[in-house]
């Protein structure tokens, strides 16, 4: 039995941001068509050391394949110069169940998270949006900027970070990247437990995307943001309504009803409206849907096979005869 191993460098060489954005559109189309099995995510917390590990399995129906991403967030890793978040994706054959590809999943996660926001921006942001306020200056925030620059004519960005040093480091990275930089759009890409965005400060026509905190007791935007938004869109009811404090808390307060919330797959399919007027405030919350990981990984795997990228190992696993 052969297994292809793809490093982070391999993954980067196989899929760019625009390819990732199109992959998200395809993934959500599969979700809208009920071609995937969702709602299987499991969160496993740890108190010592403080951390959470998330198991994200996803299946395509009719034997088209399945996979799992395991992502860990160890909160104190920054203190010992180790990446706080790490992830691994494993793909399996849908016909035989045999494993076929293992790939580094951290970059894939960043890539599809940014691409998902860009896809939402196509439907929820004003087409001429040029200005971005970005909460956060870490790896997730970087891909938010790269992705939004692919779909909007961005010219101005304001960074709000935990420290001036982190903000300046982000700006140095952005200048080296050489891309176009984006209050038309506000993106929250933080690990905050309390709101970093006040809805009272939002001006008419703003698109708000919350792509960071994914725990039921944590949130990046306050209830006023949710109240003022005329479109509240999420990536998946099965996962987002259960695990996102941004929505759970307003639901418990009676500010929001579940019927007020649309899935991005419904918007893409034309079943629910996206932005309808230049003045309305729109909101998108993502914690990541497993089909995004699976479908993005499939695109990477296909390109890796075509280009001969990665290391192929013979790992055995043949039946043992006694």
C-alpha positions in Angstrom: 0.0 0.0 0.0 1.4 3.4 -1.1 1.0 6.6 0.8 1.9 10.1 -0.6 3.3 12.6 1.9 3.0 16.3 1.2 5.0 18.9 3.2 3.9 22.5 3.8 6.2 23.5 0.9 4.6 20.9 -1.3 1.1 22.1 -0.4 2.1 25.7 -1.2 3.4 24.7 -4.6 0.2 22.9 -5.5 -2.5 25.5 -4.9 -2.6 29.3 -5.1 -5.2 31.6 -3.5 -7.4 32.0 -6.5 -7.5 28.3 -7.0 -8.5 28.0 -3.3 -11.3 30.5 -3.7 -12.8 28.5 -6.6 -12.4 25.3 -4.5 -14.5 26.9 -1.8 -17.2 27.7 -4.3 -17.2 24.0 -5.4 -17.2 22.8 -1.8 -20.2 24.8 -0.8 -22.0 23.8 -3.9 -21.5 20.2 -2.8 -22.8 21.1 0.7 -25.9 22.8 -0.8 -26.5 19.7 -3.0 -26.3 17.5 0.2 -23.5 15.5 -1.3 -21.4 15.6 1.8 -21.9 14.2 5.4 -21.3 17.0 7.9 -21.9 17.6 11.6 -19.2 15.1 12.7 -16.8 17.5 14.2 -15.4 16.8 17.7 -13.7 19.2 20.1 -11.4 17.8 22.7 -10.2 20.3 25.3 -7.2 20.1 27.6 -6.6 21.9 30.8 -3.0 21.1 31.4 -1.5 22.3 29.1 -4.4 24.6 28.0 -5.3 23.5 24.5 -8.0 22.2 22.2 -7.8 19.6 19.5 -10.5 19.5 16.8 -11.2 16.4 14.8 -12.8 17.3 11.4 -14.0 14.3 9.4 -15.8 14.7 6.1 -17.4 12.2 3.8 -18.5 12.6 0.2 -21.5 10.4 -0.6 -21.6 7.6 -3.1 -18.1 6.4 -2.4 -16.4 9.6 -3.7 -13.9 9.7 -0.8 -13.4 10.8 2.7 -10.8 12.4 5.0 -10.1 13.9 8.3 -8.2 16.9 9.5 -6.8 17.0 13.0 -6.0 20.6 14.2 -4.5 21.5 17.6 -4.4 24.8 19.3 -2.0 24.9 22.2 -2.4 28.3 23.8 1.1 28.7 25.4 3.2 27.4 22.5 4.2 31.0 21.6 6.0 31.2 24.9 8.4 28.4 23.8 8.8 29.5 20.2 6.6 26.7 18.9 3.7 27.3 16.5 0.5 27.6 18.4 -1.5 25.8 15.8 -0.7 22.7 13.8 -2.7 20.4 11.6 -2.6 17.2 9.6 -5.0 16.0 6.8 -5.4 12.4 5.8 -7.3 11.4 2.6 -8.8 8.0 2.0 -10.1 6.1 -1.0 -13.9 6.1 -0.9 -14.1 2.7 -2.6 -11.6 0.7 -0.5 -11.1 2.8 2.6 -7.4 2.7 2.1 -5.3 5.8 3.1 -3.7 7.5 0.1 -2.4 10.9 1.0 -1.2 12.7 4.2 -0.5 16.4 4.0 0.5 19.3 6.4 -2.8 21.0 7.2 -1.8 24.3 8.8 -1.2 26.1 5.6 -4.3 24.4 4.0 -6.4 25.7 6.9 -5.1 29.3 6.5 -5.6 29.1 2.8 -9.2 27.9 2.8 -10.1 30.2 5.7 -9.0 33.2 3.7 -10.5 31.9 0.5 -13.8 31.3 2.3 -14.0 34.9 3.4 -13.2 36.1 -0.1 -16.0 33.9 -1.5 -18.4 35.4 1.0 -17.2 38.9 0.1 -18.2 38.3 -3.5 -21.8 38.0 -2.3 -21.9 40.2 0.8 -19.4 43.1 0.3 -19.9 46.1 -1.9 -18.1 45.4 -5.2 -16.1 48.6 -5.1 -14.8 48.1 -1.5 -11.3 49.5 -1.1 -10.8 49.9 2.7 -10.2 47.2 5.2 -10.0 47.2 9.0 -8.3 44.0 10.1 -8.3 42.8 13.7 -5.4 40.5 14.2 -1.9 40.3 12.8 -1.2 36.5 12.8 -1.1 33.8 10.1 -4.8 33.7 9.7 -5.0 37.5 9.2 -2.3 37.3 6.5 -4.4 35.0 4.3 -7.5 37.0 4.9 -5.7 40.0 3.3 -4.2 38.0 0.4 -7.6 36.5 -0.3 -9.6 39.7 -0.2 -7.1 41.4 -2.5 -8.0 38.8 -5.1 -11.7 39.8 -5.2 -11.9 43.4 -4.2 -10.0 46.6 -5.4 -8.3 47.1 -2.0 -6.1 50.1 -1.5 -6.1 50.9 2.3 -5.7 48.7 5.4 -5.8 49.5 9.1 -4.3 46.9 11.5 -5.4 46.5 15.1 -3.3 44.0 17.0 -2.4 43.1 20.5 0.9 45.0 20.3 2.5 47.6 18.0 5.3 45.2 17.3 2.9 42.6 15.9 1.2 45.2 13.8 4.5 46.5 12.4 5.6 42.9 11.7 2.4 42.3 9.7 2.9 45.5 7.7 6.5 44.5 6.9 5.2 41.1 5.6 2.5 42.9 3.6 5.1 45.2 1.9 7.3 42.2 1.1 4.4 40.3 -0.4 3.9 43.1 -2.8 0.1 42.7 -3.1 -2.7 45.2 -3.0 -3.6 46.0 0.6 -8.0 46.6 1.9 -14.0 50.9 6.7 -15.7 49.0 3.6 -14.7 45.7 5.1 -13.9 44.6 8.6 -12.3 41.3 9.3 -11.7 39.8 12.7 -9.0 37.1 12.7 -8.2 36.8 16.4 -8.3 34.4 19.3 -10.2 36.9 21.4 -12.6 35.7 24.1 -14.3 39.1 24.4 -15.6 41.3 21.4 -12.9 43.3 19.6 -15.5 44.9 17.4 -18.2 47.3 18.5 -21.3 47.3 16.3 -22.0 50.9 17.2 -18.9 52.0 15.3 -19.9 50.3 12.0 -20.9 52.6 9.2 -23.6 51.8 6.7 -22.6 49.4 3.9 -19.9 47.6 5.9 -19.2 43.9 5.3 -18.0 42.2 8.6 -16.3 38.8 8.5 -15.4 37.0 11.7 -12.9 34.2 11.0 -11.2 33.7 14.3 -12.6 32.7 17.7 -14.5 29.4 17.4 -15.6 28.5 20.9 -19.1 28.9 22.3 -17.9 31.1 25.2 -15.7 33.3 23.0 -16.6 36.0 20.4 -15.0 38.6 18.3 -18.0 40.9 17.6 -20.6 42.2 20.1 -24.4 41.7 20.0 -24.9 45.1 18.5 -23.0 44.0 15.4 -25.4 41.1 15.0 -28.4 43.3 15.7 -27.4 45.9 13.1 -26.6 43.4 10.4 -29.4 42.8 7.9 -27.7 39.7 6.5 -26.3 37.1 8.9 -24.5 34.4 7.0 -22.6 31.4 8.3 -20.6 28.6 6.8 -22.6 25.7 8.3 -25.6 25.4 10.7 -24.5 22.0 11.8 -21.2 23.4 13.2 -21.3 27.2 13.4 -24.5 27.6 15.5 -23.2 25.0 18.0 -19.7 26.3 18.4 -19.6 30.0 17.6 -20.1 32.4 20.6 -20.6 35.2 18.1 -24.0 33.7 17.4 -24.8 31.6 20.5 -24.7 34.6 22.8 -27.1 36.8 20.7 -29.4 33.7 20.3 -29.5 33.3 24.1 -30.2 37.1 24.4 -33.2 36.9 22.0 -31.5 39.3 19.6 -31.2 36.6 17.0 -33.3 33.8 15.8 -32.0 30.7 13.9 -34.3 31.6 11.0 -32.5 34.9 10.7 -29.3 33.1 9.7 -28.4 31.8 6.2 -25.7 29.4 5.1 -23.2 30.7 2.5 -24.1 27.7 0.4 -27.7 28.9 0.3 -26.5 32.4 -0.8 -24.2 31.0 -3.5 -27.1 28.8 -4.8 -29.5 31.7 -4.9 -31.8 30.2 -2.2 -31.2 33.1 0.2 -30.2 36.7 -0.8 -26.8 38.2 -0.5 -26.2 41.9 -0.4 -29.2 43.7 -1.8 -28.4 47.4 -1.2 -25.2 49.5 -0.8 -26.3 50.7 2.6 -26.9 47.4 4.5 -24.5 45.9 7.0 -23.7 42.3 6.2 -22.0 39.7 8.5 -20.3 36.4 7.8 -19.1 34.0 10.5 -16.9 31.0 9.6 -15.3 28.4 11.8 -14.5 26.1 8.9 -16.7 23.4 7.4 -15.0 20.0 7.0 -16.0 19.7 3.3 -13.8 22.8 2.7 -10.8 21.0 4.1 -11.6 17.8 2.2 -12.3 19.5 -1.2 -9.3 21.8 -0.9 -7.1 18.8 0.0 -8.4 16.9 -3.1 -7.4 19.8 -5.3 -3.9 19.8 -3.8 -3.7 16.0 -4.1 -4.7 16.0 -7.8 -2.1 18.7 -8.6 0.6 16.8 -6.6 -0.1 13.6 -8.5 0.0 15.3 -11.8 3.3 17.1 -11.1 4.9 14.2 -9.2 5.2 16.3 -6.0 5.7 14.7 -2.6 7.2 11.6 -1.2 5.5 8.3 -1.9 6.1 5.6 0.7 5.4 1.9 0.7 3.8 1.4 4.1 2.6 -2.2 3.9 -0.8 -3.2 5.2 -1.3 -6.2 3.0 -3.4 -9.0 4.6 -1.4 -11.3 6.9 -1.8 -15.0 6.0 -1.3 -17.5 8.8 
